[in-house]
Structure formats: structure tokens, C-alpha cells
Amino acid sequence: MAEISFSEMIQLCRASLAKDCLLEFMRHCWMRKSSPLIVGKHTAEICAAIDEAIELYRQGISSYLDIVVPFRHGKSDISSRYLPAYFLGHFPDDEIIQASYGATLSEGFSKDVKTIMMSHAYLEIFDAELDGQSNNTAERHIKGHTGKYFAVGADGGATGKGANLLIIDDFLKNRKEAEAKTIRETRWESFSQDFFSRLAPVHICLVLNTRWHVDDISGNIHNRNNPEHADYNPEFPIFKKFHYKARQDDGSYLFTERFDESWYRRQFATLGDYGASALLQGEPTLRGGNMLNVENVKIVDTMPDNIAWVRFWDLASTEKERAKDDPDYTAGAKVGVLNIDGLYHLFIDDIRVCQSEAPERDKLITSAAESDGQAVWQGVEAVAGYKDAYTTLKKLLKGKSIVYKCKVNSDKVVRAGEVEPLFDAGHVYMRKAYWNNAALEQLGEFPAAIHDDIVDAITGGYQLAIERYNKLGRLGGGQLGQGAI
């Protein structure tokens, strides 16, 4: 018998441990050698829960896991990169469906699964090999076996496929999708009908996600498992739930092995109360009225030096908007931003409004642009029913100002959600002026206010101001002055 060195013996021991422990498997096969695997309490507990589910699977018992984790805490490494390779090593004749909000994301995970399974470290543990003739990122086969791995998107990716292991890794992409009821309902139907119908008689169903909304996939699972909820269904599978908050009940933070406390504080400040309760704490709340905390707005006599100003116009330009008993206003907000310690601050220097027909409206716009000067960008919404607004403004201000075509989000609440954290943090400043009360009243009542033209002008201006600020940075404009802050 050939002698083996001490280092070879250590490697064999590590490989032996890695075969029956997902966490040790991740350590052994870790791809990113320049950045070692960082393990937190949640990492170890999630891996242990999956190991338990796999052992039950061997015994012919199905498992259902619903795991809620903040973003950037390694959930996709566990569920979508290493687990598929680990599972196929143990069960090369079984099938996996790995699904996320988009096929492109899932297929990216598939490439990582391939890299892991072709590595020397993996082949020290398992004999399973990918079939070289099947190089499709959406569907991989196991050489000499019947096992398959499918990487699909949330919409329409399950048909004709089977799953001994079903992995759901984030079914909502962003805030826009989360706030759209039709998308939430479509994703739930996709999960509960399309994907659930693909499960083998004995299976593991793993839902691992960062929460966005009370009616997201984890919220729906919880409701159907809750006897006190109207959607309770005693026949629905009982999911074992794991809930990891970024900020623990004792005030400590979840993953300080990777992120220091300042990172967490910055994320909470950036997201605001509404966003942080979902994305960081896993406890989303229903959005109500009084979305923007105007009590935190600071009224100042002067504005900082060196701000790159923009003015965004919300035009009451359609016939429907002008024909109402209480017609919408045309509003133009002159705003700018500064990035201070990684957080944006919003400055509102001037607001012009009118409730008039086109001739008077055009006089207001021309007067504001002349007062602003050519250094101030003029912007207007140019999507959906507002494409003519850009043409109107460009013609009106020809020779006076450059007009920028802005593709803002058509959902006003989603758009306002981008500035909500700034209002929560007290990072909104208004120059003291006659229009303050009208602006604060409308902002404070949003989204339940009768009129929201000033809000739309400010939120549209915020997006354009960030675009200008970042462009200056790319061109070497440097950090703009802080002035009166």
C-alpha cells in the first residue's frame, strides 16, 4: 500500500467530512480562493437545516423550508450554487429545479454549479459528472445517470420538468415588482401551481428569500399555515420557518463576521423604515398614507455651494388632467443632491406651480427657465402618455435651456419610495420661501392627497439630479461642496 503524506491525509479527512455536511462541502469546494467563505450563525444553521432535510429525504420523508435572510448574507451561495452540486453528488439520478425571478439569474447560478462540479475538490468527494454533450445552462444532465438540473425563471419555467429538490431563490426582483399586485399574484400562482405540481412523491422544497412585501411568497406561505388567517389551509404543506433579522432583538447585528456595524447603520438609513423593515428585518409592513415624513424636513435660509441643480416639470398637459373639476397643476421643482458619507441628501431650492391652460403654463415655464439660467438642467417625463410633453418643453425652451427626456417610473408610489428614506433620515432641505407650506402639505398627505403634482416634480427631479451628480463624478467633477449643511 502506497504511503500518503500528512497533508494528503488531512485533505482526505476534509473530503470525508464534506461528503455529509453541506457547510464543510462549501468550505472544501469554495470557488473564490481570494475571498474565503465567511460563516455566520445563520450560515451554519441554514446548512444544518438542509442537511436534516436531506437525511429525511433518504428516509422517504418530504421537507418544506421557508428561510428569510437579509440581502448580501450569502443565501444564494448556499441554495443556488453549492446545494445543487451537493445534492446531485448524493443523488445523481434525481432532478433539481432551481428558480429565481429571472431565467438569466438562474442560468448564472447554473454556470457556477458547473464550475463546482468540474473542480478537483468536488471530484475528491463525489463521482457525479456533468454530461459534456449537454452544455445548456438552463438544463444540465448527469453523465451515466438520469439526474437533471434545471435553472429557470419564475414565469413559465416549470412546464415539463420534475423536481426531487425544488429551490426558490428570490421570486421578486425589486421594489417595482413588489409593489405591483398583479406581479405578486402571478408569482404566487407560479409557485403554488406550476412549480408545486412538478414535485416528486418524496421531495425537498426550499424557499430562501429576502422579503419585499407582506404578500410575497413567504407571506403567502405563512398565511396558509396560520390557523387564524383567512387564507389558512390545513391541507397546505407545513413549512419549517427560519427568520434571520439584520438587527437582532438585543440590538446586535446578524453577520458581523462580514459586515461591521457602520455597514448595517448605513443600510438602515438608506432604505428608510419601510424598506428596512422588509429587506433587512424580514418583517414587511403595509404602506399607508403619510408616506413621507415631512416633520424631518429642514427649512434653511441658504443652500450649499456648488450643487448641480436640475428642474423637473410635471405637466398637466393631457386633456383629462385639464378638464377635471379640480384640474391638476403644472409643477416644476428645482432640486439637487449631495452624497455625504455614502448617503444622498436632497435640496429643494424652488417650486413653481400653476393651474392654468397652456398659454399661462408656458409663461411660467419660460420665466422659471430664464431665472434658472442655462446651467440648470430642465427635465420632463417622456414615457407612456407624456411623450408629447418633451416635445412641447423642448420647443418652448429652444435657445434658453437644454431639455432632458426622463424615463421615470410610472408608479408614483414606487417613485416616491426612492426618496422616502431621505425623509425618514432628515436628509431633505427646503429653502425658506412662500411655497413651503403648499409643498409640505402635499408631501405629507401623499399618496392619499387630491393633488400630487409637487410630489411628482420633486421625485422626478431627484432621479434627474442623481443622474447629473453621478455624471459629474465620472467626468472628474469631484465631491461637491457641502456649504450650509
N, C-alpha and C positions, 0 to 999 in steps of 0.2 A: 504493500500500500504506500503510495507516494506521500511524503511528508508535506504538511501545509504550514505556512508561516503563521505567526501570531496575528498579523494584520488580516490575513486571509480568513483565519478563524473568526475574528471579530466581524468581518464582512458577512460570513455565513450565518453568524448569530443574528445580525441585524436583518438579514434577508428572511430568516426563520420567523423573527418577531413580526416583520412587515406583512407576512402572509395572512395573519389572522387578526390584525389590528389596523384599522384604516388610518389612524394618526401616524403609526410607525411606517405604514406604507407611504404616506405622503412625505415623511422625512427621508425615507430611503430613495424615493424616485423624484425628489424635488427638482424641478427643471431649472429654476433661477438660482444658479450657484452664487451669483454676485449678491443676491439678497436672500439670505437664509429664511426658511419657514419660521414665522413668528407665531407662537402658540399662546392664546389667551384661555381663560377659563371656559369661555363659550366654545372655542375651537375643540377642546378636549371633550366637552360634554356632548356636542353635536356628533362628533366622530363615534363616541361611545354609544349614543342612541342608535346610530346607523348600524354599528356592529351588532347590537342587540336585535335589531330588525332583521339583519341577515341571518342570525342564528335561528330566529323564529321561522324565517323562510325555509331554512333547511328542514325544520320540523313540520312543514306544511301549514304554517300559520301566517296569515296576511297581516301587514302592519301599515298604519297610516300616521305620518308625522307632519305636523304643521309647525314650522320653525320661523320665527320672526327675528330678524337681525338688522341693525343699522347698516347703512351703506359703508363700503370700504372696510368691512370687517371680515373679509375672507370667505364669505358664504359660497361664492361661485367656484373658488378653488376646491372646496370640499365637495360640493354637489355636482358640479358640471365638468370639472377637469379630472379629478382623481377618482371619484366614486365610480364612474363608468368603466374605467380601466380595471379598477379593483374588482368590481362585480363580475366582469367578463372573464377575469383570471380565475375566479372561483366557479363560474357557471358559463362556460364557453358555448353552450347550446341554447342559452336563453336570450331574450330580447330586451332591449332598453329603448325607451323613448325619452329623450331629453328635450324639453320645450321651454322657450322663453318668449318674450314679447315680439321678437323678430327672428326670422329664419337666418339672417346674416349673423346675428349674435350667436345663435346656437351652432351654426357652422364654424364659427371661430372657435368655440369650445371643442368642436369635433377635431379640428386641426391639433389642438393641444392634447386631446386623448390619443391621437395617432402618435404624436411625438413621445408621449409617455410609454405607450405600448411597444414602441420600436427601440426603446432605450435599453442599454446593457443592464441597468439596475432592475428594470422590470423583468427582463428575461432571466435574471438570477432567482426570481420568485415564482413566476408562472410560465407555463408552456404556451399559453394562448397567443396566437399571432394573427395579425390582420391579413386578410387575403389581398395580395399585391395586385390582383386583377380588379379589385373593387376600390377605386380611388375617388369615389364620390363623397364629398364632405357631408352630404345630407344622409348618406346611408353607407355604413361600413359592415363588412362581413368578417367572420372569424374563419380562418383557414382550417379546413378539415372538420369543421363543426357547423351547426345550424344557427349559431348565435349571430345576432344583428344589433347594430347600434344606429338609431335614427336621431338626427338633430333637426328639429323642426321649429317653426314659428307657432304662435298661439292661434292664428286664424287658418283653419283648414289644413293643418299638417298631420292630422292623426289618421285619416282615412286609409284603410288597407294595411295598417301596421299593428303590431302586437306589443304588449309590454308586460314582462315579468317585473321590471323595475320602471316606474314612471317618475321622472324628475321634473318638477315645475319650478323653474328658477326665474322669478320676476315676470309676471304677466302684464304689468303696466310699465310703460316706458318713461313717462314724465308727468308733470302736473297737468298738462293739457289733456292727456288721455284720462288721467284720474278724475278730472272734473267733468268729463263727458259721460253722462248716464248711459247713453247708447253703447259706448265702448265698454264700460264696466259690465253691463248686462251681456254683451256679446262675449266677453272674455269668460264670464262665469258659465254661460251656456257651453262654450267651447270646452271648458274644463269638465263640467259635470255631465255633459252628454257625449261630446266627441272623444275626449281623452279617457274618461272613465270607462267607456264602452270597449276600450282596447285592452283593458287589464286581463291578465291570465287568471285562471281559477285561484291560484295562490300567487300573491304579488306583494310588492312594496310600493306604496305611494308616498312620495316625499315632496312636500310643498315647502320651499325655502325662499323667503322673500323679504324685501324691505317694504313696509307698508306705506300706502299713499292716501287711502280713503277708508271711511267706515264701511263702505260697501265693496271693498276689494275682495280678493279671493279668500284671504284669511278671515275677513269679517263675515263673509257668507258661510264659511265652514263653521265658525263659532256660533252663528245664529242657528244653524241646523243641528248643532249639538247641544244647544241651550234650551232646556225644557220650559223656561219662562219666556222665550221669544216666540213671536207669531210664526216665524219660519221653521220652528222646531220640527224635526222629522226623526222619529225613533228608529226608522229603517236606514237612515243615513249613517255611513261608517263613522265610528268614534275615532277622532284624531287625537293623538297624544300631542300636547301643545308645549312648545318651548318658546319663551318670550324673553328676549335679552334687551334691556334698556341701555341706551348710551350713558345716561346718568342714573346711577343706582339710587335706591331709596335713602341710603345713608349719605348721599352727596358725592360718593366716589364715582369714577368713570370706568367703563367696561373694559377697554382694551388699551391700558396704559403701557403695555409691553410694546405697542406700536405707535400710539398717538399720545402726546403729552397733554396736560390739562388745557393749555392755551389753544390747542387744535380744537378740542371739544367746545370751549367757550366761543371760539370764532364761528364754529358751525352753528351753534345755537343762535348767536347774534345775527348771522347771515340769513338763516332760514326764517326767523321770527317764530312766534308762538304757534301759529297754525301749522307751518311746515315742520318745525322741530318735533311737535307732538306726534306726528306721523312718522317721519323719516328717521328720527333719532330715538324716540321713545317707544315707537310701535303702538301708540295709543291715539289714533286719528280722531278728530272731533268734527262734527258737522259745522260747516261755515254758516254763520248767521249774518245779521245786519251789523252795522258799526264795525266793518271790517278793518278800517284804517284808524289807528289810534291818534286822533288829532290833538289830544291833550299833550302829547310829547313833541308837537311841532314847536320849534323855536322861532320867535319873531325877532328879527335883528335889524339894526339901523343900516348896516353896511354889509356888503358881500365880499368874499375873499378875492384877492387879486388873482389875475391870470386864469380865470375859469374860461373854458372854451364853450361859449353859450350857443344854444340852439333854441329855436322857437317852433313848436309843433302846433299845427292847426287842426282842430276838429270842426269840420264844416257841416252846418245844417244845410246841405246842398240838395238833398233829394226832395221831390215834390211832397212825399208823405211826411217828411220831417217838417216842412214849412207849412203844411196845410192843417196840422193839428190845432185843436182849440188853444192849447198852450204850447206853441211851437218850440222846437229845440233851439238852443243857442249855437252860434258860432263862437268858438273859444280858441284863443291862442296863448299858450303858456311858454314863457321864456325861462328855460331851466339849464342847469349844468350839474356836473358831478365831479367829485374828487374821490380818489381811493386813498383812504388813510388807514394804515396798519392792516391792509387787506380787506377793508370794508368800505363799501360805497356810501357816500353822503350826498344827499340831493339838495340842491339850492334852487329856489323858485324866486326869480327876480321880478317878474312882471306877468300879469294876466290881463288880456283884453277880451271882452265879450260883447256880443250884440245879439238881439233877437229881431233881425230885420231881413228884408228882401235883399237880393243880390247887389243892387247899387250901393246901399248903405254898408253892407257887409264888405264889399270890395274897398270902399273908402277906409274902413277900419283896418283891413289887412295891409293896404298900401301905407297908411300912416304908421303902423307898427313896424313894418319893414324899414321904412325910411328912418325911424327913430333908432332902430336896432343897428343899422349900418350893415355894410356888406360882410363884415367879419362874423356876423351871426348867421348860422345855418337856418334856413326856413324849410320845414318838413311837413308832409301831409300824408295821410293814409291813402294807399293806392291799391287796394285789393277789393274783391267782390264788387259791391255796388258803388264803390268810391273811386273807380279808376278815372272818372272824368274830373275828380277833384284836383288831381295832379296837373292835368292839362290846364284847368282853369287857373290854378295858382301860378303855374309857370308862365302863362301868358300875361297874367296880371302884373307879375313882378319882373318881367323881362327888363334887363338893364339895371335893375335895382338890387336883386339878390339871386343867389343860386338856390333853386328849389330841389329838395331831396325827396325822392319817392320812397316811402316807408312801407314795408310789409309787416304791419303789426298783427298780433293775434286778434282774430275777430271776436273771441270770447272776452268780454270786458272784465269778468271776474278773474280769469286766468291772468290777464294783462295786469290788473291791479295787484294780483298776488305777488308780482315781481317787486313791487315797492312796499308791500305790507311789512316785511322785516325791517325796513328803514324807519317806518312809522313806529313800530314796536320798540326799536332801539333808540329813538330820539335823534335820528340822523337826518331829519328833514328840517330845512331852514327856509323861512319866508322873509323877504324884505318887507319892512313895515310900510303898509300902503292902504289905500281906501278899499281895495278889493279883498283884503284878508278875510273879513267876516263871511263874505259870499263863498269864497273858496273853502274855508274851513267847514262851513255848514254843509256844502255839497260832499266834501270828502268824508265828513263824519257820518252822513246818512247813507253813504254808498254801502251795498248795492241796492238799497230799498228806496233811494231818492227818486223823485219825479224826474229830475234832470241829472245827467251825469257828464255833461259836455266838458266841464272844467277838469273832472277826473280823467276823462279820456285824453284831454290835451296834455295833462301832466304825465300820465303813464306812457303815452306815445313819445313825449319829449324825453322822458327818462331813457327809453330804449335808444333814441337817436343820440342823446348826449353820451351814453356809454360807447356807442359806435365811434363818435368823434374823439372821445377821450382815449380810447384804445388805439385809434389810428394815429393820434399824435405821439403816443408812446412808441409805436412801431417805427415812426419817422424820426425818432430821436428827440421828441418834444420834452421828454423827462417828466418828473413829478411836478405837477402844477402847484403854485403857491397856496398856502392854507389861509393866509390873510386874517380875516376876522374871527376864525374859529377859535 
